[in-house]
């Protein structure tokens, strides 16, 4: 975990978000696999190497809602597993309706998800 010293820093309620997302960085668009989402950010897996504080633009679709395009920056990285790397990003400023959309999705955890937490 080379970037963040405390993996629980700024933890907010999160929900499993196992979906494909678009990742724009350095003018290149790639697909990545999301893992979790919260109002403050998300984690995802990609074979790309990202630097601490790298700025990224994420394109995602919240189930039952519209698509979102959000800016953020890389705040954490886990040890790579093979070629895949897991990153955590913190969202930049979100519009109120975007934050509400994410909050609604996160708060609607299924019973199975809640029992795993």
C-alpha positions in Angstrom: 0.0 0.0 0.0 2.5 2.6 -1.1 0.2 5.7 -1.3 -2.0 5.8 1.8 -0.6 5.1 5.2 -4.1 4.3 6.7 -6.4 2.1 4.7 -9.3 3.2 6.9 -8.8 6.9 6.5 -11.9 8.7 5.3 -13.9 5.5 5.2 -17.5 6.0 4.4 -20.3 3.5 3.8 -19.5 1.6 0.6 -21.1 -1.0 -1.5 -19.9 -3.7 -3.8 -19.9 -2.3 -7.4 -18.7 -5.1 -9.6 -19.1 -3.4 -13.0 -17.0 -2.2 -15.9 -16.0 1.4 -15.8 -14.3 3.8 -18.2 -11.0 5.2 -17.1 -9.4 8.2 -18.7 -5.9 9.1 -17.8 -3.2 10.9 -19.6 -5.5 11.3 -22.6 -6.0 7.6 -23.0 -9.3 5.8 -22.4 -9.2 2.2 -21.0 -11.7 -0.1 -19.4 -11.3 -1.1 -15.8 -13.3 -3.3 -13.3 -14.9 -1.5 -10.4 -14.9 -3.2 -7.0 -16.6 -0.9 -4.5 -18.1 2.6 -4.5 -18.9 5.2 -1.8 -19.9 8.8 -1.9 -16.2 9.8 -1.6 -14.6 7.5 -4.1 -14.2 4.0 -5.4 -11.8 1.1 -5.9 -11.1 -0.7 -9.1 -8.8 -3.2 -10.8 -6.7 -2.5 -13.9 -3.4 -3.7 -15.4 -2.4 -0.1 -15.8 0.3 1.5 -13.5 -1.0 4.7 -12.0 1.0 7.1 -9.9 -0.1 8.5 -6.5 -2.3 11.6 -6.9 -2.7 10.9 -10.7 -5.8 12.6 -11.9 -8.4 10.4 -13.6 -11.8 10.7 -15.1 -14.2 7.8 -14.4 -17.3 7.0 -16.5 -19.8 4.7 -14.8 -23.4 3.7 -14.7 -25.2 3.4 -11.4 -27.8 0.6 -11.6 -31.3 2.1 -12.0 -29.8 5.6 -12.7 -28.1 7.6 -15.3 -24.5 7.4 -16.2 -21.9 9.6 -14.4 -18.6 11.1 -15.4 -16.6 12.0 -12.4 -13.1 13.4 -11.8 -10.9 12.0 -9.1 -7.3 11.3 -8.1 -5.5 8.1 -7.0 -5.1 7.8 -3.2 -4.2 4.2 -2.6 -2.8 1.1 -4.3 -2.8 -2.5 -3.1 -0.1 -5.1 -3.8 -0.5 -6.2 -7.4 -1.9 -9.7 -8.0 -0.2 -10.9 -11.2 -0.6 -8.2 -13.8 -3.7 -6.6 -12.1 -3.4 -3.6 -9.7 -6.1 -2.4 -7.3 -6.4 1.3 -6.8 -8.6 3.6 -4.7 -9.6 7.0 -5.9 -11.1 9.9 -4.2 -13.8 11.7 -6.2 -13.4 15.4 -6.8 -16.3 17.8 -6.4 -19.6 16.1 -7.2 -22.9 17.8 -8.1 -25.6 17.4 -5.5 -27.6 15.1 -7.8 -24.6 12.9 -8.5 -23.8 12.6 -4.8 -27.4 11.7 -4.1 -27.4 9.1 -6.8 -24.4 7.4 -5.3 -25.7 7.7 -1.8 -29.0 6.1 -2.8 -27.2 3.2 -4.4 -24.8 2.6 -1.5 -27.6 2.8 1.1 -29.7 0.2 -0.8 -27.3 -2.6 0.1 -28.8 -6.0 -0.2 -29.2 -8.1 2.9 -26.4 -10.4 1.8 -24.0 -7.5 1.3 -24.9 -6.1 4.7 -24.1 -9.5 6.4 -20.7 -9.7 4.6 -19.7 -6.2 5.9 
